[in-house]
Every structure is written in C-alpha cells, then in structure tokens.
Amino acid sequence: MGFHKRYLDESWIFSAFRENGAEGIYKLFMNADAWILEDKTAEYISVVLNKEVSKEEKLNLIETYIGMRFEGLIGN
C-alpha cells in the first residue's frame, strides 16, 4: 500500500462536480490520504469536509457553494 496524496484545485473540483455532483467532490477528497490545496475553492471544500456535521449537510454546503461559483455569485 502506498501513500496517496492529491493536488486539488478548482479545475479538479469543477470536473468532479460536473460528473457526479457534490458526491463526486466528496469522493475526490475522501479517496486521498493527504490533500495539497492549491486555491481558495479547494480550501473551502476542505473546511466543509472537516466540519462536525452529517455527510448530507456537507454535500448540501458543497452543492450550494459550487452552484454559486458557477452562477458567478461569488469569486474565487
């Protein structure tokens, strides 16, 4: 078994969201042993995933954030 680190930025995050929604982003992060966060989007998702709330609440927060990014309501 090896140590699996993942470099994460908004391009990876948006791609995962387009393919599988918030669940895709969740799996992108959770299937790695370590995260190397390369931008504010990745940092925000990591904060959400480290919250002491249910998985459903995390997915809802991620979906809301990404939706707002796609609509241009919040910047990067």
C-alpha positions in Angstrom: 0.0 0.0 0.0 1.2 3.4 -0.9 0.5 6.9 0.4 -1.9 8.7 -1.9 -1.7 12.5 -1.9 -3.9 14.6 -4.2 -3.2 18.1 -5.5 -6.6 19.8 -5.6 -7.7 22.9 -7.3 -10.9 24.3 -8.7 -10.5 22.6 -12.1 -10.4 19.1 -10.5 -13.3 20.1 -8.2 -15.5 21.5 -11.0 -14.8 18.4 -13.1 -15.8 16.1 -10.3 -19.0 18.2 -9.7 -19.9 18.1 -13.4 -19.6 14.3 -13.5 -21.2 13.3 -10.1 -22.3 16.4 -8.3 -21.4 17.1 -4.7 -20.9 13.3 -4.2 -18.1 13.4 -6.8 -16.3 16.2 -4.9 -16.7 14.3 -1.6 -15.2 11.1 -3.2 -12.4 13.2 -4.8 -11.3 14.4 -1.4 -12.0 11.3 0.7 -10.2 8.9 -1.5 -6.8 10.5 -0.8 -4.5 10.1 2.2 -3.4 13.8 2.0 -4.7 16.9 0.3 -2.5 19.6 -1.2 -4.9 22.5 -1.6 -3.9 24.9 -4.4 -6.6 27.5 -4.3 -9.5 29.1 -2.3 -12.1 26.7 -3.7 -10.1 23.6 -2.5 -9.6 25.3 0.9 -13.3 26.0 1.3 -14.2 22.4 0.4 -11.6 21.1 3.0 -13.2 23.3 5.7 -16.6 21.9 4.9 -15.4 18.3 4.9 -13.7 18.8 8.3 -16.9 20.2 9.9 -18.6 18.1 12.6 -21.9 17.7 10.7 -23.5 14.9 8.8 -22.4 13.9 5.3 -25.7 15.1 3.9 -25.1 18.6 5.4 -21.6 18.6 3.9 -22.9 17.7 0.5 -25.5 20.4 0.7 -22.9 23.0 1.6 -20.7 21.9 -1.2 -23.5 21.9 -3.7 -24.6 25.4 -2.6 -21.0 26.8 -2.9 -20.3 25.3 -6.3 -23.7 26.4 -7.6 -22.9 30.0 -6.5 -19.4 29.8 -8.2 -21.0 28.6 -11.4 -23.5 31.4 -11.3 -20.8 33.9 -10.7 -22.3 35.0 -7.4 -19.0 34.5 -5.6 -15.5 34.9 -6.9 -12.5 32.6 -6.5 
